[in-house]
Amino acid sequence: MDKAENCTSTYQPRLLLVDDDPAMIRIIGEMLAEFPNQRFATTGEAALALARESTPDLILLDANLPNMTGFDVCEILKSDAKLARVPVIFVTSHDAPALEVDAFRMGAADYVIKPLVAPRLQARVRAQLRLKRRVMEAQARLLEAKPAATKPTGVRVLGMLTDETVEAHRHALEAIGALDLVKDCEAALRLARSKEPDAIVLDARCCDNPRDTVRALLAELAHVPIVVLADARDVETEQCTLDAGAADVIAKPARSGVLQARVQGALASARRAREELRALLESAGGASVHPFPVFARDARAS
């Protein structure tokens, strides 16, 4: 046990930063100084070569690259069996909902728009690095406790939403799967115990303290991705809910297509993590794989 905890505290995730502007790479690298294991590329071709040489834990990818666009790079990554599960965060100046939707449909884990805000970027990177460990630990506990129960087929989405949000986005959420609606955290927990959701969509305005609500939900539903809706100007809520374990935070007012794509992206990320866990459990070397630290800052303090 001590050995496992020591691995958790010392392992440094590998980041690959890809941008055709070396000055932007330097800025991103400094913003993410808490993750010192960084590699850099200014072209798509170089990024693919580096990724194949040493599989990164996370790729931050600019959409505008010479010769080969970031979308081209992402498509190639997702078609490569070795690299398909590596989360990709698009970091781009394109504030275009259609491109954002396309990125998630292609398999991107997140889509961050320039100019960058350091706390926002840091929280989103930590969220992606945390996801794998959170899902793996939750699934491992279930496997150790008892055989997994058969879950009904089909996707269930639990929405803790204001009436205004429901009116604006009901059709988008129902297109994902069966939608259950509640007004508060206690009701969400009660419903989740009887109808296990695959994803939770939480409007920050539905609770006094969104961070504590996320923590309370994850205490019982650690494997379920939580997507938070928060005001676009509220960087503090975005950062604290991501650090509390939310899978994504969507800026309000949101377009229904973007909301649908990002929730589906969170579901896909959770599914990929579970698939990776199964592969690790089935492989002889699974026990030697390094776990991810929940917070890199905790690792530095240990």
PEGIMO-V204308 format. One record per residue. SS is DSSP state (2 for helix, 1 for strand, 0 for the rest). PSI is psi as a letter, one per 40 degrees, with the letter a starting at -180 (none if undefined). Layout:
ss: <SS,SS>
psi: <PSI,PSI>
//
This chain:
ss: <0,2,2,2,2,2,2,2,2,2,0,0,0,0,1,1,1,1,0,0,0,2,2,2,2,2,2,2,2,2,2,0,0,0,0,0,0,1,1,1,1,0,0,2,2,2,2,2,2,2,2,2,2,0,0,0,0,1,1,1,1,0,0,0,0,0,0,0,0,2,2,2,2,2,2,2,2,2,0,0,0,0,0,0,0,0,1,1,1,1,1,1,0,0,0,0,2,2,2,2,2,2,2,2,2,2,0,0,0,1,1,1,1,0,0,0,0,2,2,2,2,2,2,2,2,2,2,2,2,2,2,2,2,2,2,2,2,2,2,2,2,2,2,2,2,0,0,0,0,0,0,0,0,0,0,1,1,1,1,1,0,0,2,2,2,2,2,2,2,2,2,2,2,2,0,0,0,1,1,1,1,1,0,0,2,2,2,2,2,2,2,2,2,2,0,0,0,0,1,1,1,1,1,2,2,2,0,0,0,2,2,2,2,2,2,2,2,2,2,2,0,0,0,0,1,1,1,1,1,1,1,0,0,0,2,2,2,2,2,2,2,2,2,2,0,0,0,1,1,1,1,1,0,0,0,2,2,2,2,2,2,2,2,2,2,2,2,2,2,2,2,2,2,2,2,2,2,2,2,2,2,2,0,0,0,2,2,2,0,0,0,0,0,0,0,2,2,2,2,2,2,0>
psi: <d,d,d,d,d,d,d,d,e,e,h,h,i,h,h,h,h,h,i,e,h,d,d,d,d,d,d,d,d,d,d,f,d,e,g,e,g,i,i,i,i,e,i,d,d,d,d,d,d,d,d,d,d,h,h,i,d,i,h,h,h,i,d,h,i,i,d,h,i,d,d,d,d,d,d,d,d,e,e,h,d,d,e,d,e,h,h,h,h,h,h,i,e,g,g,h,d,d,d,d,d,d,d,d,d,e,e,i,d,i,h,h,h,i,i,i,h,d,d,d,d,d,d,d,d,d,d,d,d,d,d,d,d,d,d,d,d,d,d,d,d,d,d,d,d,i,i,h,i,h,h,i,i,i,h,h,h,h,h,g,i,i,d,d,d,d,d,d,e,d,d,d,d,d,d,d,a,h,h,h,h,i,e,i,d,d,d,d,d,d,d,d,d,d,g,h,i,d,i,h,h,h,h,d,e,e,i,d,g,d,d,d,d,d,d,d,d,d,d,d,f,d,e,h,h,h,h,h,h,i,h,d,e,g,d,d,d,d,d,d,d,d,d,e,e,i,d,i,h,h,h,i,h,i,i,d,d,d,d,d,d,d,d,d,d,d,d,d,d,d,d,d,d,d,d,d,d,d,d,d,d,e,i,d,e,d,e,e,h,h,i,i,i,d,h,d,d,d,d,d,e,none>
//
